[in-house]
Amino acid sequence: MNVGGRERTRKDFEDVCHRAGLSLTSVTPLTEAAPFSPSRPWPTDRRG
């Protein structure tokens, strides 16, 4: 089932996370139906 999302590259996820004040910690390939990329807040000194 596709609910309107789009395929993203690692760079896409890094950019999205950075705009939200997060850093991407890893990208774990899963089945096409269940992608997931954990993230965490940027350390205070890395926020731009």
Residue pairs with C-beta under 8 A, 6 or more apart in sequence:
1 33
8 16
10 24
10 27
13 24
13 27
13 37
13 39
14 23
14 24
17 23
17 24
17 37
17 39
18 42
18 48
20 39
21 41
21 42
21 47
22 39
22 40
22 41
22 42
23 39
23 40
23 41
23 42
23 43
23 46
24 37
24 38
24 39
25 38
25 39
25 40
26 37
26 38
27 37
28 36
28 37
28 38
29 35
30 36
